[in-house]
Amino acid sequence: MEKFDLVIIGAGPSGYAAAMRAIDFRKKTLLIERNQVGGAGVTNGALSSKTWWELSREASAFRKNLKRYNIQEPSISFKEIQSEVRKAVQERKSLLEEHLQQLNSSSYANLLTYRKGNAKVLGKNEVEISTTGNKEIVYAENIILATGSRPRHLPELPIDEKIVLTSEGIEDLDDFPESMVIVGAGVIGCEYATIFSGFGKTKVHLIDKGDRILPFEDEDVVKIVERNMENKGVLIHRNSRLVSMKIINGRVEYELEYTDGSKQTFNVEKALVSVGRVANIENLINDEVGIQITKRGIENNETQTNITNIYAVGDLTADISLVNVGELEARYAVERMFSKPDRKLVYENISTIMFLSPEVAGVGMNETQAKENGVDYKVVTLEYSTISRAIAKRNTQGFIKLLVTNDDQMKILGMKVVGNHASSAIQAVAVLISMDKGIEELAECVHPHPSITEGIQECVRMLMGKSLFKPTALKGRLSCRTCAKGEYADIVF
C-alpha cells in the first residue's frame, strides 16, 4: 500500500491550493480528481460566468456609445462569444495542468502525485481510488476533502439542461434565447440576469419571492442594481411564488402566485434555475468513518472535522461558498497539519464581488448586518459623481459606503463599493479590518490621481471632519451619520 503524508480529494480551487501549500512543507502529497483540474471554479463557475459577464459588459457599453461613432448596432455572434468563454476556460485549465507537470522536474519533484479517478474515504487513514476496471487503496496520514458543490435541483422543476437549465447547462446553449426566466434572485441569478440582458438579445424575467432582489444586501445597493436591470428590459416578478413550471412544445410555461393572491402564466424560451448549491458528498465517505454531516455540508472546526486527521474545505463545508474562501481554508488546513498557523482563520475581512451592473464589491459588515446584530456605527456615503476618475470615465453611477465603530477609535466594520473599479477599491480596507485598525491610516495616504480610491480617502476625511467636500453643502451626494439603537443622526462638525 502506497503511503502519503496527505491525500486531497478534489482538484478544484480548494484542493489545488491545499496541494501547493503541502509541498511547501515538503510533504508527500496525492491529489485526486474525478473530472477536470480547476473544478467548477473554472469550467462552469466563477471563471466561465465572469468571462460571460465581461463580454456582456463590453457589448452593453458598445451599444450605449453607438451615437458617438455614428454607426448602426452590429449583430452579436453567440458562437463567437461562446468560443471566447471556452478559450478562457481552456487557458486556465492548461495553465493548471502545465504547472502540475512541470513540478515533477523542479525542486518539488517526487512530492506531488496527481491521479484521476473516483476517491472514497474507507477509514481514518485509507482512501480508495477507482478508475475504469481498477481499484487501489492508499494510506493517508492526513486527508483533505475538497470535492466542491453543484447546482441545487428542485424536484418539482423539469430540469433537463436543454430547456430548463442550471448554471452547468447554460454553457451549452446554441444561441441567445429570445426570452428566459430565472428562478432565484440571489447573487448567481442576478449575475445571469445581468449577463443576458447586457447582450441585448434576451428578454429576461427574474422571479423574486420578496419585494426586492438580493435580500441580504443594503437597500441603496439594490436600488441601483434593480434600476439598471429594468432599464435593460428585465422583468422582475416581485412578491411572487412559482406555482408550476412545465415544458410545452419545447418552451417553458410557468405560473406565478403573488402575495395579493392573484396568479399569472408566462411563456418563455428557456428557464435558468438558480436556487443555491449542494455539497458533492455522495459516495465520498464510508458511514463507519463517522464524520459529522449536516444538510449544509460537513461540520468542521476551523477546517478540522470530528475525525482529527480529516479536514474539509471549500463548498463542501457549511461555511461561505466562495473561491477565495475555499483557498484560504485549504491553506489554513495544511498549516494546521504541519505547523502552527500565523493567525486565526477569520472571515470578517473576506472581500466579495457581485458581477452585476454596476459591479458591487464589499468587505466586512454591511448596514443590514450591522442592524441585525445590534451594532452601533458611523456610516459615510460618497457618490461617484464627486470622484474625478468616475467623471472622466463618463460613468458616475455608484457610491462608496464606509462603516466604522461609533466611538473615537472608529475601527472599520465594513465597506461597500458600487460602480466601476469596485473590486480594486476595497483591498486596503480589507487589510485594515484584518489588523483591527482604525481609519487614520487611510486618511493621509497619497492616492494616484485620478483614481476611484480617492473616494475612499474622502470618506475617511469626512469621518474625521476634514474632507474636501462638506456633506452639509452637497446633501444627496454625501452623507455622514451615526446609527445608535437603530436611530440615525447627522454628524455635524
N, C-alpha and C positions, 0 to 999 in steps of 0.2 A: 504494500500500500504506500503510495507516494505521500510525503508529508510536506505541509506548508505552514508557515507562521500565520498566514492569513489567507482565507478563501473569501472572495467577494462575489456575490451572486447578483448580476446585473451590471451592464457596462454603459448605463446612461450617465447623465452628468454627475450624479452622486457616486456611483460605483467607480467611474473613471477617476474622479478626484481622489477617492479613497486609495485606489491603486497607486497613484502617483505620490501620494503622501507616504504610503507604506514603504516604497522603495527609497524614499529619502532616509528612512531609518535602516536601510539595508536589510529589509526583511523579505524572505522568500514568499512571494505572493502569487495566487492564482485568481485570475479574473475570468468569470464565466458569463456568457451572453447567449441567449437563445435566438435572438433576431439580428439586430444590427447595432454596431457601436454608435453611441450617441443617444440611443433610446428616443422617446417621444420628444425630448428637448430639442432634437434635431429634425427627425423625419416627419412628424406630423404634430408638432407642438410649437414651442417658443420660436425656433429659428424660421420654420416654414411660414407660420402665420404672420410673423413680423416682416418677412420679406414681402408677403402679400400686402401688408399694410403700407410698407414703404412705396411699393409700386402704385398702390391705390392713391396714396397722398400725392405722388408725382402727377398722376392723371388728373386728380381734382384741381391741383394748383395750375396745371397747364390749361384746363378748361376755363378756369377763373380769369386767366390773363390773355385769352384769345384776342380780345379787342385791341390789346396793346400791340399785337403783331399783325393785326388786320388780316387774319386768316380764319377759315371755317373750321369747325370742330372735326378733327380727323377720326377715323374709326380706330377702335382698340381691338387687337387680336388676342382673344383669350388664350389661344395656343402659345403665342409668344410670351404672354405673361406667365402662364403655367410653366413653360420651359425655363424661364428665368428663375422661378422659385425652385424648380428641381435642380438647376445648376447650383444654386446657393446651398441647398441641402447636400448635394454630392461633394461640393467643395469642402464643406466642413467635415463630412464623413471621411473623405480621402485624407484630410489633414490628421484626423484622429488615428486612422489606420496606419498611415505612414509613420506617425510618431511611435506607435506600438512596435512596428517592425524595426525601426532604427534604434530603439532602446537596446535591442539584442546585440548591437555592435558598438555600444557605448560603454561608459563606466558602470552602467546598471545591468550589464549582461548577466544572464542567468538568474536575475532576481525576479523578473516578472514573466509569468506564463499566461497566455490568453487562449481560451478554448471556447468553441461554440457548442451549445447543447443545452438541454433542459437540466437544471440543477434542483436537487431536493435535499433538505437537511434531514438526515436519518437519525442523528443523535447529536449529543453535545459537541462531538469532535468529528463527526462523519458526514460527508457530503457525497451524494450520488450524482454522477453526470451521465445523462442519457443522450445518445446520438442514434442515428438510424442503425438499428440492429446491434447496438453495442451499449454496455453499461460499465461504468467504472466508479469505484469508491475511493475517495482520497481522505487523508487525515488533515484536520484543520485545528491548529492550536486556538485560532480565533476565527470568527465568522462575521461578515457584514452582509446584511440583507438590504439590497438596493434595487428592487425589481420595479419600482415606479407605480404608475397608475394608468388607467384607461378611462375613456368617457363613460359616464353612467348611462345605462339604458333604463327607460321606463317601460315595463312590460305591456302597458296598455297602448303604447305607441308602435306603429308598424315600421320600425327602423329596419331598412334593407340596404342602407349605404348607397342607394342609387337615386331614390326619390325622397325618402326620409333619411336624413344623414346625421352623422355626428362629425366632430372635427377630423376624424380619420377618413371618412368618405368624402369630405369636401375637397380633398386633394385630387380626386379622380373625376371631377366634373368634366363634361365635354365642352361646355360653353357657359357664358354668363347666363344664369336663368333670368327670364323676364320678370319673375316675381319669386319671393322667398319669405317664409315665415320663420322666425327664430323663437324657439321656446326657451325662455330663460334670459332674464335681463341682468345677469351678473356680469363680471368682467369679460369672460370669453364671449358670451352672447353679444355684448355691446361692442366688443372689438370687431367681430364679424359683421355686425350691422354697419359699423364704420367703414370696413373694407369694401363691402359690396355696394353700399350707397356711394362711396367715393369714386368708384369706376363709372358711375352714372348709367349703368346698363340694367340695373335690377331694382325693382320696387320692393323695398324691404318692409316687412311687418315684424314688430317686436312685441311679444307678449309679456306683460308686466303685471304681476298679481297685486302690487301696491300702487300708490298714487304717483310714484316716481321710480325711475331706474336706479340701479346701484344704491340700494337702501342703506348700506353701511357707510356711505360717503356723505360728506357735508353738502348741505342744500345748495350753497353757492357754486360748488363744483358741478353738481348735477345739472343746474340750470343752464350752464354754458354748453355742456355736452348734449343735453336734450335739444336745445335750440339749434345747434349745428346739425344734429341728426334730422330734425324735422325740416330744416331748410334744404336738406338734400333729399327730401321726399320720403323719409322713414315714417311709417305709420306706427305710433306707439299705442298699443292697446293697454291703457291704464286700468287699474282696478278690475282685472279680468281673470277668469279661471278657464283653463282649457277643459271643455267638457268631453270632446271627442276629436279624433283625427283619423281620417281614412284615406286610402289611395284609391281614387276613382278615375278610370280611363287614363292612367299614367300621370295624374295630377293629384295634388293634396287638397282635400276638403277638411276644414276644421271649424269647430263650433266653439264659441266663447260665451260664457255667462258673466255678466258684470255685477258689481256689488249692489246695483239697484234692482237686480232680478231679471233684467232684460237679457235676451240671447241674440246672437248674430252668427251667421255662417259665412265663411270666406273660402275662396278657391285660388290657390297659387300653384306655381310650377314645382317648387321644391320646398322642403322643410329642413331646418337645422335644429337638432335637439342639443341644447347646451345647459345641462342641469347638474353640473359638477362632475367629479371624477371618483373612481373607486380604486382601492389598492389592488395590485396584482399579487394576490396571496394564495390563490388556489393551487393545490398540489406543491406547495413550496416547503412545508414543514410537516413532518410526521406528528401526529397528535401526541405521541408518547414523549416528545421533546418537552412539552409543557409550556410553550411560550404564550404569554397572555395577549389575547387579541380581542379588540372591540369592533363595533360596527365601523368606526372611523379608521381603523388600522391597528398596527402593532403598538402596544403600550411600551413606553420606554422612559427611562430617567436619564436625561442628558445623553441620549443615543443608546444607552445600555438597556437591554431587555432584562426580564427577571432571571434569565439564564446568563450568568455573569460574563461568559466569553462570547456571547452572541449579541450583536448590535444591529439596530435598524435605523436607516436614514432615508431622507427624501420623502417622496409622496407616499411611501409605504407606511409611514407613521401618522399619528394623529396631529402632527404639528402643521405649520404653514407649508402649502404646496407651491413652492417656487424654486426655480433652478438654482438661484444664488443661495437660498436657504439649504437646499439639498447638498450643495458642495460644501457649505460651511459645516453642516452636521457631519459629513463624511470625513473631513479633515480632523474635526474635533474628536470623532470616534477613534481614529487611528492614533491620535496623540494621547488619548486616554489609555489605549492598549499598551503603547510602547514608551511612554514618557509621562510627563505631567504638563497639561496644557498651561500656557502662559496666562490665560484669562478664562473666566467662566463663560459658558455658552449663553449668550443673551440674544434676544430677538428685538429689543427696543430700538436698535439702530439699523434695522434691515431697511434698505432702500427698495422702493417698489415703483413700477411704472405701468400705467394703463395706456395702451396704444389706441387712443380714441381721437376725436377731433374737437379741440386740440388735445395733444398728449397731456397726461396727468401723472406727475411724479410726486412721491411723498416719502417721508421718513418719520418714524416715531408716531406719536398720537395725532389724530385729527380732532376737530372740535367735538364731533359726535361722540367719540370715545371718551374724551375728557369729561363731557357732561354725564355720560353714563356711569363713569367711575367717581363722580362727585369731586373732581379736581378743580380747584380754583386756579385761574390762569389769566395772563395778559395775552392779548392777541392783536397783531398788527397786520393789516392787509394793504397791499400796494398794487394798483392796476398796472398792466403792461404799458398803458398809454403814457405813463410817466418815465418809461425806460427808453433811452436813446436807441439802443440796438433794436428793440421791437419796432420803433418808429421807422428806422432805416430799412427794416425788412418788410415794411408796409403791412404789418400784421400786428396790431396792438390788442388782439383778443387774448385775454387771460389775466392772471394775477398771481402774486406771491403772498402766502399767508404763513406767518410765524407765530407759534405758541410758546410761551415761556412761563415759568412759575410766577405766581402772583406775590412776589417778595422782592427784596433788594438784590438778591443774587441773580434773579432772572435766568435760571438754568433752562436750557432748551428742552421743551417737551416734544415738539414735532414741527414739521414744516410741510406745506403743500405748495406745489408749483403747477399752475395750469397754463399751458401755452408753449410756444416754440422754445426749444432747448431745455425743456423742463428737466429731463433726466440728467443733464450736465450741470444743473444748478444746485443740486442737493448734497453733493458729496462732502463738502466742508462741514455742513451742519451734521451729517451722519457721524463724522469723526468726533465732533464736539459732544454729541449725545453719548457716544460710547465712552468718552472721557469724563462724563458727568460735569461738563464745564458750563459756565455762563456765557453771555453774549459778547463780552468785552473783546474777545479775540477776533471777532468778526468786524468790529466797529471801525478799526483803523487799518485793515488790510488794504493794500493798493491793488484794486482790481483792474484788469485790462479794460480799455475804453475804445469803443462802446461794447458792452457785454451785458448779458442778462443778469449775471451775478452781481452787477452793480445794484440791482434792485434789492438783493438780499442785504447788502450793506446799508441801503437806505432804510430798510425795515428795522434793522438794529439801531440805527441812529435815531429813528422815530421813538423807539422804546426808551432811549437814553436822553431824549429831549434835545437833540442837536442835529436834526435832519435838515437836508437842503430844502425839501418841500414840507410845509406845515399842514397837518391833516385838517386843522380848523379852516384853512384857506382853500383847500382842494377837497371839500367834502364830496363823497361819492367816488372819488378816485383813491383816496387814502382814508384809513381809519386806524385808530389806536384806542383800544378799550380794555377794561378789566371785566372778568366774569367771576363773580363770587356768589356761591349758592344759587347759580342759575340766573343771576341778575346782571345785566350789562350796565356799564357806566363808562363814559368817555374819559380818557386820560387827558388832563389839562396841565400843561407845563407853565 
